[in-house]
Amino acid sequence: MLLACFLLLYVPEDSNTQYLLDKQLAHYFPSWIVHWDSSTNALRTSQGCLDLKNWYIDFDARVETKLSSWLGLRYRNKYLGDYNKHVSNHYFEPFIQVRENLRILLSVAPHYYKGEDELGAGFFLGKDYLNYLETLVIVEDFDRNFSLHNIPEGRDKVTYECFPINWKTNINKYWQDGYFNLNFELSNRYWLRSTERDLTYPPYFYERGLHRAFRTRFWQAIGKLRFGGLFDLQQSEFYHIDTSEVHEENNFEIIVEPMLAYRVSDKWIPTLYFTYNYKTLDDSSYLFSTGMDSIVDYQSWHFGLQQQFYSNNQGVDKRERRLTLGLEYRYKDVWIYIVEAMEGDLPMPGWLHNRTYVQLMMRF
């Protein structure tokens, strides 16, 4: 009997048709963002199920230390496992403290394959991570050509003729009852090709591409009313030839999400979101959330309703609904949030469980 009840509640997860709803569950509350931005040494992770075969995992960590009055070291680790993007980087960033609010940064990101190492330089303007401007120019795969120096010229040797160079900038600003963040990433049009001397065209291997990303998020409270929004733009181009195989992509996506909330009490803040998402290929979605802030001993229940409607460029015409129930618990510098998403469509398909997402943040 117990086994039957368990199987009724915990059945295989749905497919990725609910991907946008999953992405909404994966985002942090604004109070978590404030806590993270006010931390120098901390880690956070948000993870849950995407489908039968894949987990969504987002992990960030950073540690910072001063080696002298003018020299310091910052370490950051970033891991992202998602359908459309996989990142596994750890950055060593020594810095020179020029003034109280100005640092010169060097960024080194080693990889298992040395040819994929990244090297960059830039500056950090600000006294902390609440209000700052940071910009870096990074050369990706800068060691690739050197790592192939023992391979003779020919089809087996694929080198960069133009390295990918990224310009990354992040701006963070807080004020009384308000917040603004802007980050963008721009790359040049890189290309690499095999070095065979055959005059036939196309060459044995050729690849070029670029990527651009622009994202801004803000909120402002006026009395008990809070309004805000998010704008996210992603663009990438990719052209690839390998012998007789040719592959070309041009991806473009825009997310616009206004938000309106009203604080009835400290623990009751109904929030309304409207989300517009357009894309030519792949997808990702962000949901602005709001929550109460505390740094001592705090726990809270969250509940809501998710609804998703596919049309036009989604290729299908249907709705998805889910009921969500979450428990948030904070004790000093350890914060935990667990949210359970349950089937919200009637008639139900025979089970209640749909997704589970977990978040953890620690300062040390």
C-alpha positions in Angstrom: 0.0 0.0 0.0 2.8 2.4 0.9 4.6 1.6 -2.3 1.4 2.3 -4.3 1.1 5.7 -2.6 4.7 6.5 -3.3 4.4 5.7 -7.0 1.2 7.8 -7.2 3.2 10.8 -6.0 6.6 10.2 -7.5 6.3 9.1 -11.1 8.7 9.8 -14.0 9.0 13.5 -14.8 7.4 15.2 -17.7 9.3 16.0 -20.9 10.8 19.4 -21.6 7.5 20.8 -22.8 7.4 22.6 -19.4 10.9 24.0 -19.7 9.9 27.7 -19.3 8.1 26.8 -16.0 11.2 25.0 -14.8 13.4 28.0 -15.5 11.0 30.1 -13.4 11.4 27.8 -10.5 15.2 28.0 -10.8 15.6 31.7 -10.2 16.5 33.3 -6.9 14.3 35.6 -4.8 15.3 39.3 -4.7 16.3 38.9 -1.1 18.7 36.1 -2.1 20.2 38.4 -4.7 20.8 41.1 -2.1 22.3 38.6 0.3 24.6 37.3 -2.4 25.7 40.8 -3.6 26.5 41.8 -0.1 28.8 38.7 0.3 32.5 38.4 -0.4 33.0 34.8 0.4 29.9 32.7 -0.4 28.4 30.0 -2.6 25.0 29.4 -4.0 23.3 26.7 -6.1 19.9 26.2 -7.7 19.0 22.8 -9.2 16.2 20.6 -10.2 14.8 18.2 -12.8 14.5 19.1 -16.5 13.2 15.7 -17.7 13.8 12.0 -17.3 17.5 12.3 -18.3 18.7 15.7 -17.4 19.2 17.9 -14.3 19.3 21.7 -14.3 22.3 22.8 -12.2 23.4 26.4 -11.6 26.4 26.8 -9.2 28.4 30.0 -8.2 31.1 30.4 -5.6 33.5 33.2 -4.8 36.3 33.7 -2.4 38.4 36.9 -1.9 41.5 37.6 0.1 43.9 40.5 0.5 47.6 39.5 0.3 48.8 43.0 1.1 47.6 46.6 1.2 47.7 46.8 -2.7 47.6 43.1 -3.8 44.8 40.6 -3.6 43.3 37.5 -5.1 39.7 36.6 -6.1 38.6 33.1 -7.0 35.3 32.4 -8.7 33.7 29.1 -9.8 30.8 28.9 -12.3 29.0 25.7 -13.3 25.9 25.7 -15.4 24.2 22.6 -16.8 21.2 23.4 -19.0 19.7 22.3 -22.3 21.2 25.0 -24.4 24.3 26.0 -22.4 27.1 24.2 -20.5 29.7 26.1 -18.5 32.4 24.7 -16.3 34.9 27.4 -15.4 37.0 28.4 -12.4 38.6 31.8 -12.6 41.7 32.9 -10.7 41.8 36.7 -10.6 44.7 38.5 -9.0 44.1 42.2 -8.6 46.0 45.4 -7.8 44.2 47.8 -5.5 45.0 51.1 -7.1 42.6 53.1 -4.9 39.9 52.2 -2.3 37.3 51.9 -5.1 39.5 50.9 -8.1 41.1 47.5 -8.9 43.1 46.4 -11.9 42.1 42.7 -12.7 43.8 39.8 -14.4 41.6 36.8 -15.2 42.9 33.3 -15.8 40.6 30.3 -16.4 42.5 27.0 -16.9 40.7 24.0 -18.5 41.5 20.3 -18.6 42.4 20.8 -22.3 45.0 23.6 -22.2 44.0 24.8 -25.6 40.7 26.1 -24.1 42.4 28.2 -21.5 41.0 31.8 -21.1 43.0 34.9 -20.4 41.7 38.4 -19.7 42.3 41.8 -18.1 40.1 44.6 -16.9 39.1 46.8 -13.9 36.6 46.8 -11.0 35.2 50.2 -9.9 33.5 50.2 -6.5 33.9 49.5 -2.8 31.8 46.3 -2.7 29.6 44.0 -4.8 26.4 46.0 -4.1 27.4 49.1 -6.2 30.1 48.5 -8.8 31.2 48.6 -12.4 33.3 45.7 -13.7 34.6 45.2 -17.2 36.9 42.6 -18.7 38.3 41.8 -22.1 38.9 38.0 -22.4 40.6 35.9 -25.1 39.1 32.5 -25.2 41.1 29.4 -26.3 44.2 31.6 -26.4 46.5 28.6 -26.0 44.9 26.5 -28.7 47.4 27.1 -31.5 50.4 26.7 -29.2 49.0 23.4 -27.9 49.0 22.0 -31.4 52.5 23.0 -32.3 53.7 19.4 -32.5 51.0 18.5 -35.0 52.2 18.9 -38.7 50.3 21.1 -41.0 47.4 19.4 -42.7 43.8 18.3 -42.1 44.4 17.1 -38.6 45.5 20.5 -37.4 42.7 23.0 -36.9 43.9 26.5 -35.7 42.4 29.9 -35.1 42.9 32.5 -37.7 41.0 35.0 -35.5 40.6 34.2 -31.8 37.2 34.8 -30.0 37.6 38.0 -27.9 34.8 38.8 -25.4 34.0 42.1 -23.8 32.1 41.4 -20.5 30.6 44.2 -18.4 28.5 44.1 -15.3 26.9 47.1 -13.5 25.2 46.7 -10.1 23.4 49.6 -8.3 21.3 49.6 -5.1 19.5 52.5 -3.5 16.7 52.9 -1.0 13.9 50.4 -2.0 15.4 50.1 -5.5 17.8 47.9 -7.5 19.3 48.0 -11.0 21.6 45.5 -12.7 22.9 45.5 -16.3 25.3 42.9 -17.8 26.3 42.3 -21.3 28.7 40.2 -23.3 29.9 40.9 -26.8 32.3 38.8 -29.0 34.0 39.5 -32.3 33.4 37.2 -35.2 36.0 34.4 -34.7 37.0 31.8 -37.2 39.3 28.7 -37.3 40.1 26.2 -40.0 42.3 23.3 -40.9 45.8 23.9 -42.3 45.8 21.5 -45.3 47.3 23.1 -48.4 44.7 21.5 -50.7 43.2 24.2 -53.0 39.8 22.6 -53.2 36.9 24.5 -51.6 35.4 24.2 -49.1 38.3 23.3 -46.8 38.3 20.1 -44.7 37.3 22.1 -41.6 36.1 25.7 -41.2 34.2 27.4 -38.4 33.1 30.9 -37.6 30.7 32.4 -35.1 29.9 35.1 -32.5 27.6 35.5 -29.5 26.0 38.6 -27.9 24.0 38.8 -24.7 22.3 41.7 -23.0 20.4 41.5 -19.7 18.9 44.0 -17.3 16.8 43.7 -14.2 15.4 46.3 -11.8 12.8 46.9 -9.1 11.5 49.9 -7.2 9.2 50.1 -4.2 6.9 53.0 -3.6 5.2 52.5 -0.2 3.5 49.1 -0.3 3.7 49.0 -4.1 6.7 47.4 -5.9 7.2 47.4 -9.7 10.0 46.0 -11.7 11.0 44.0 -14.7 13.5 42.1 -16.8 14.8 42.4 -20.3 17.0 39.7 -21.8 18.4 39.5 -25.3 20.5 36.6 -26.7 22.0 36.3 -30.1 24.5 33.8 -31.6 25.7 32.9 -35.1 27.5 29.6 -36.0 28.7 28.3 -39.3 30.5 25.0 -39.5 32.0 22.9 -42.4 33.6 19.5 -41.8 34.4 17.8 -45.1 31.0 17.5 -46.8 29.0 18.4 -43.7 27.7 21.9 -43.4 25.8 23.3 -40.4 24.6 26.9 -39.9 22.6 28.5 -37.0 21.4 32.0 -36.3 19.7 32.1 -32.9 17.9 35.0 -31.5 15.8 35.4 -28.3 14.1 38.2 -26.5 12.4 38.0 -23.0 10.5 41.0 -21.7 8.9 40.6 -18.2 7.2 43.4 -16.3 6.2 42.7 -12.7 3.8 44.3 -10.2 3.6 43.5 -6.4 1.6 44.8 -3.5 2.8 44.2 0.1 -0.3 43.4 2.2 1.9 42.5 5.1 5.5 41.4 5.7 4.6 37.8 4.8 1.8 38.3 2.3 3.0 39.9 -1.0 0.9 38.9 -4.0 2.9 39.4 -7.2 1.7 39.5 -10.8 4.0 38.8 -13.8 3.6 39.1 -17.5 6.2 37.5 -19.7 6.8 37.8 -23.5 9.2 35.4 -25.0 10.2 35.3 -28.7 13.0 33.1 -30.1 14.1 31.6 -33.3 15.7 28.5 -31.7 16.1 27.2 -28.1 14.7 29.0 -25.1 15.2 30.3 -21.6 13.0 32.2 -19.2 13.4 34.3 -16.1 10.8 35.0 -13.4 11.1 37.9 -11.0 10.3 36.7 -7.5 9.9 38.6 -4.2 10.4 37.6 -0.7 11.1 38.7 2.9 14.7 39.3 4.0 16.3 38.2 7.3 19.7 37.1 8.4 18.9 35.3 11.7 16.3 32.5 12.0 13.5 32.6 9.4 11.2 30.2 7.7 8.4 30.8 5.3 5.9 29.0 3.0 5.4 30.0 -0.6 2.7 28.9 -2.9 1.4 29.9 -6.3 0.1 28.9 -9.7 2.2 28.6 -12.9 0.6 28.7 -16.4 2.3 28.4 -19.7 0.8 28.8 -23.2 2.7 27.7 -26.3 1.8 29.3 -29.6 3.4 30.6 -32.9 7.1 29.8 -32.9 6.7 27.1 -30.2 5.1 24.9 -32.8 2.3 23.6 -30.5 -0.9 25.1 -29.2 -1.6 24.0 -25.6 -1.5 25.1 -22.0 0.4 23.8 -19.0 -0.5 24.5 -15.4 1.2 23.7 -12.2 0.6 24.3 -8.5 3.7 25.1 -6.5 4.4 24.8 -2.8 7.8 25.9 -1.3 9.4 26.0 2.1 12.2 28.6 2.7 14.4 28.3 5.8 17.2 30.6 6.9 19.5 30.2 9.9 22.3 32.7 10.1 24.4 32.3 7.0 22.8 29.2 5.6 19.7 29.6 3.5 17.6 26.7 2.0 14.6 26.8 -0.3 12.7 23.7 -1.5 9.8 24.0 -3.9 7.5 21.3 -5.1 5.6 21.7 -8.3 2.4 19.7 -8.7 0.1 19.0 -11.6 -2.4 21.7 -12.1 -4.3 20.5 -15.2 -7.6 18.8 -14.9 -8.3 16.0 -15.4 -5.0 15.0 -13.8 -2.9 12.5 -15.6 -3.0 10.1 -12.6 -0.2 11.6 -10.4 0.5 14.7 -8.4 4.2 15.2 -8.4 5.7 17.2 -11.4 9.0 18.8 -10.4 11.2 19.5 -7.3 13.8 22.3 -7.2 16.2 23.0 -4.4 18.3 26.1 -3.6 21.1 26.6 -1.1 23.2 29.7 -0.3 26.0 29.9 2.3 28.3 32.7 3.4 31.6 32.0 5.2 
